[in-house]
């Protein structure tokens, strides 16, 4: 199943759907909005994930070709690697670096997503 992410329009919660049984995802008593990932960035490439293969089983994902800010008010909340067999998510501290490493031994990478608390969901097909 392709990665699906949703956001609550009231409280701002973001969730990833693991199994899609056709039932809407709710938060704060309302259906959550499905996030549509951006794939191009006209603002200096600060959001599109950049993927580097480190070895046969490891990739590094950096957010943007220009490092993304990591501040309490503007940061990357998580990076998600989608593989042919599932996926993995790394939550990032707002005072850390906008990057993560993933093991790819259990499945071929398909896409990388990242979520900016101000500018939403971004995706790079692999």
C-alpha positions as CSV (number, residue, x, y, z in Angstrom):
1,X,0.0,0.0,0.0
2,X,1.3,3.5,-0.9
3,X,1.9,5.8,2.0
4,X,-1.1,7.9,3.1
5,X,-0.9,10.7,5.6
6,X,-3.7,12.8,7.1
7,X,-3.8,16.0,9.1
8,X,-6.4,17.3,11.6
9,X,-7.7,20.8,10.6
10,X,-8.4,21.5,14.3
11,X,-5.4,20.4,16.4
12,X,-2.8,19.8,13.7
13,X,-2.2,16.0,14.5
14,X,-0.6,14.2,11.6
15,X,-1.1,10.4,11.2
16,X,0.0,7.8,8.7
17,X,-2.5,5.1,7.6
18,X,-1.0,1.6,7.9
19,X,-4.1,-0.4,6.8
20,X,-6.8,1.1,4.6
21,X,-10.1,-0.5,5.4
22,X,-12.0,2.3,3.6
23,X,-13.1,4.0,6.8
24,X,-12.3,7.7,7.2
25,X,-9.7,8.7,9.8
26,X,-11.2,11.1,12.4
27,X,-9.7,13.5,14.9
28,X,-11.4,16.1,17.1
29,X,-14.7,14.7,16.0
30,X,-14.1,15.5,12.3
31,X,-12.7,13.6,9.3
32,X,-9.0,14.3,8.8
33,X,-7.7,15.9,5.6
34,X,-5.6,13.6,3.3
35,X,-2.3,15.3,2.7
36,X,-1.2,15.6,-0.9
37,X,2.6,15.6,-1.2
38,X,4.4,18.4,-3.1
39,X,7.1,17.2,-5.4
40,X,8.7,20.5,-6.6
41,X,10.0,23.5,-4.6
42,X,10.2,26.9,-6.1
43,X,11.8,28.3,-3.0
44,X,15.4,27.3,-3.2
45,X,14.9,23.5,-2.8
46,X,14.5,23.6,0.9
47,X,11.8,20.8,1.1
48,X,12.4,18.2,-1.6
49,X,14.2,15.2,0.0
50,X,17.8,14.5,-1.3
51,X,18.7,10.8,-1.2
52,X,22.3,9.5,-1.1
53,X,23.2,5.8,-1.2
54,X,25.8,5.1,1.5
55,X,26.3,1.4,0.9
56,X,24.3,-1.6,-0.4
57,X,21.8,-1.5,2.6
58,X,21.8,2.2,3.8
59,X,20.6,5.5,2.4
60,X,20.8,8.9,3.8
61,X,17.9,11.4,3.4
62,X,18.6,15.1,3.7
63,X,15.7,17.6,3.5
64,X,16.5,20.0,0.7
65,X,19.7,20.7,-1.2
66,X,19.9,23.8,1.0
67,X,19.5,22.7,4.7
68,X,15.9,23.3,6.0
69,X,15.6,25.4,9.2
70,X,15.1,23.4,12.4
71,X,13.4,25.7,14.9
72,X,10.4,25.2,17.2
73,X,8.3,27.4,14.9
74,X,9.5,25.9,11.6
75,X,10.9,22.4,11.3
76,X,10.8,19.0,9.7
77,X,8.7,16.8,12.0
78,X,9.5,13.4,10.3
79,X,11.1,11.7,7.3
80,X,9.4,8.5,6.0
81,X,10.9,5.9,3.6
82,X,8.4,3.9,1.6
83,X,9.7,0.6,0.3
84,X,8.2,-2.2,-1.8
85,X,7.6,-4.1,1.5
86,X,6.4,-1.3,3.8
87,X,8.2,1.7,5.3
88,X,10.0,3.3,8.1
89,X,9.6,6.7,9.8
90,X,12.1,8.8,11.8
91,X,10.8,11.6,13.9
92,X,13.2,14.6,14.1
93,X,13.8,16.9,17.1
94,X,13.3,20.5,16.1
95,X,16.8,21.3,17.3
96,X,18.5,18.6,15.3
97,X,19.5,18.2,11.7
98,X,16.9,17.7,8.9
99,X,18.3,14.2,7.9
100,X,18.0,10.5,8.7
101,X,19.6,7.2,7.6
102,X,17.5,4.2,6.7
103,X,18.4,0.5,6.3
104,X,17.1,-0.7,2.9
105,X,18.0,-4.4,3.2
106,X,14.4,-5.5,3.7
107,X,13.0,-3.8,0.6
108,X,13.7,-1.7,-2.4
109,X,13.1,2.0,-1.7
110,X,10.1,3.5,-3.6
111,X,9.8,7.0,-2.3
112,X,10.8,9.4,0.5
113,X,8.4,11.8,2.3
114,X,9.1,14.5,4.7
115,X,6.7,16.7,6.7
116,X,7.4,20.4,7.4
117,X,5.2,21.8,10.1
118,X,4.6,25.0,8.0
119,X,4.7,23.9,4.4
120,X,3.2,20.4,4.6
121,X,4.1,17.0,3.0
122,X,6.9,16.6,0.4
123,X,7.8,13.6,-1.7
124,X,10.6,12.3,-3.9
125,X,10.1,9.2,-6.0
126,X,13.0,6.9,-6.1
